[in-house]
Amino acid sequence: MHNVRQICRVERRRLVVQGGQVRKREVEVSYAITSAPPERADATQLLHGLRGHWGIENKVHWVRDVTMDEDRC
């Protein structure tokens, strides 16, 4: 792992709302590693890259759900 230049920790917080009231608070923590040095990718750029990855992932699933009618089953 000599190419690892940065490790980042992402913390996502969300409120589960039901009937207009907060029912639960959730915290999810994930980690990522990259070979990009801090000069090439600061914290904002790393976060943008992570969000972009999940945007692509979500679009792929939406297409499958709609095209193959997977939501109905």
N, C-alpha and C positions, 0 to 999 in steps of 0.2 A: 504494500500500500504506500509506496514512496511517492506516488503522484498525487496524493491527497493534499490539497492546499487549504481547504476550508471545511469546516463542519458547521452546520447551522441547525438551530432548534426553532421549530415553529409551534406556536401555541395558539390553538383555535378555541374561542369561547362562544357558547351559544346558549340562548334561553329557550326552553321548551314551553310554549304558550298554549294553553288549552282553555277555551271559553273566556278569552280575554285576560286570563291570569297566568302569571309565571308559575309553572308547576315544577320545573327543575332547571338547574344550571349545570351545563356540561362543559368540561375542559378536555380537549384532546391535544396531545403532544406528539409531534413527529420530528424526525431528524433527517437531514440530507447531507451528503458529502459531495464535494466537487474538486476537480483539478484546477479550476480557475483561481488565480491568485486574487487577493483583495483589490489590487490595482485595476483588474479587469472586471470584477464583479463585486460591488459592494452589497450591503444588506438589502437595499431596495431592489437592485437588479436580481439578486438571488430569489427574493420573494416573487418578483414579477415572473421569473422563469418557472417557479413552482406552480404559480397560479395558471400560467399558460399551459403547462403540462396537463393539469386537471381539466382545463377548458376543452382541450382536445379529447381527453378521455370521455368527458360528459357528452360531447357532440356525437362521438361514435356510438355510445349507448342509446342516445335519442334516436339516431337513424335506425338502429336495429329494432328498437321498441316500436317505432312507427311502421317501418317497412315490413317487418316480420310479425307485427301485431302481437308482440310478446307481452304487452301489458294486460291483455285480455285474459291470458291464462294465469 
